[in-house]
Amino acid sequence: MSSDLTIGIVTKEWPPQVYGGAGVHVVQLTQALRNHQGISVDVHCFGGARSDGAFGYDSPTEFASANPALQAIATDLAIANNLAKVDLVHSHTWYANMAGHTASLLYGIPHIVSAHSLEPLRPWKADQLGGGYQISSWAEKTAYESAAAIISVSDGMRADVLSAYPSVDPAKVHTIRNGVDVSKFAPNADPSVLAKYGITGRYATFVGRITRQKGLAHLLKAWKSVPAEYGLVLCAGSPDEEGIGAEVSELITELQKTRKNIWWIKNMLVHDELTAVLTQADLFLCPSIYEPLGIVNLEAMGCQTAVLASRVGGIPEVVDHLKTGELVDYSSDHAKFEGDLSNAINRLMSDPQLLTQYGIAGRERAKTHFGWDAVAQATIALYRSVLR
């Protein structure tokens, strides 16, 4: 085999349809890989044809009204059919895993899986997928157990992979943490963005999809005990099922009845608007109940904003407690978790000097430990190791 490698990246998300951390990861990893000589990357994605060189696929028309899990599997088969000319396939999330697994069987090429989250640790997905949750769980389990290698985005995620899938050989699970582009996620003090959305005064912010995993409902309940002088900017949309969407909407409406400084931005912000909202926040909030790593914490740190997050999954590997922000223990006693959140928010918002200190240290940590070039180099080394 030539020293030059052609990698087939398979992903559900690709611009302009990027709505979560896994999609952000794929875009930035692809860019970083392409910066390395001898590496060619073909991107195969869901969501229809693209004009940027990626190979985009619609779900087959016969599956237009099928369960979303069946739609994903059908799309994966179409993608697998077009992976004959790559040296290795690298899939991201269960939506794409079966494309990689099938192509590996069909063409005898290695399949690498990136573990961004795990279906066994997201039982609430049954509310979204119904019986399709059994299909997504089967797809993920089959791909993980057969993959040539698994990339976990944190040590916490690596432990979760081995716990969820005990038949997986620990030697094939490698931690390569997510990165952040600190040239793009950098302080942006443009006041026009806040003016556009009517944001005034000091505020904390949340950025993420409306899903039980992100813990937004817990944050909104905790915010009832936060002084009304502090504002809250919620960049939150794309609910993954009706129940959580309705619950979050009701909680926000309830807060807005007595407070004028609760802003809900439902549409995904363009990049410069996002960095402006992150930069000018006093505090970034990540109340996740499950989080393999949490790219959005890195993005906030890149924008030099202090982070308050839950101590779950890979978050403690990103947020250096009492140096770049603080961590709150997640508890199945939700009232306790929400109380601890509100107490921490109140204490931190009352100490702007400490928040500034955390923000400065956070950007330095993001620059020093989470550069994308290092991520790409480690990923390429893994590719070459499974091709020997």
Helices and strands as residue ranges (DSSP letters): E 5-11, H 21-34, E 39-46, E 55-57, G 61-63, H 68-80, E 88-92, H 94-107, E 111-115, G 119-121, H 125-129, H 132-146, E 149-152, H 155-164, G 170-172, E 173-175, H 191-196, E 203-209, G 212-214, H 216-223, E 231-237, H 242-256, E 262-265, H 271-280, E 283-286, H 295-302, E 307-310, H 315-318, E 325-328, H 334-349, H 352-369, H 372-387
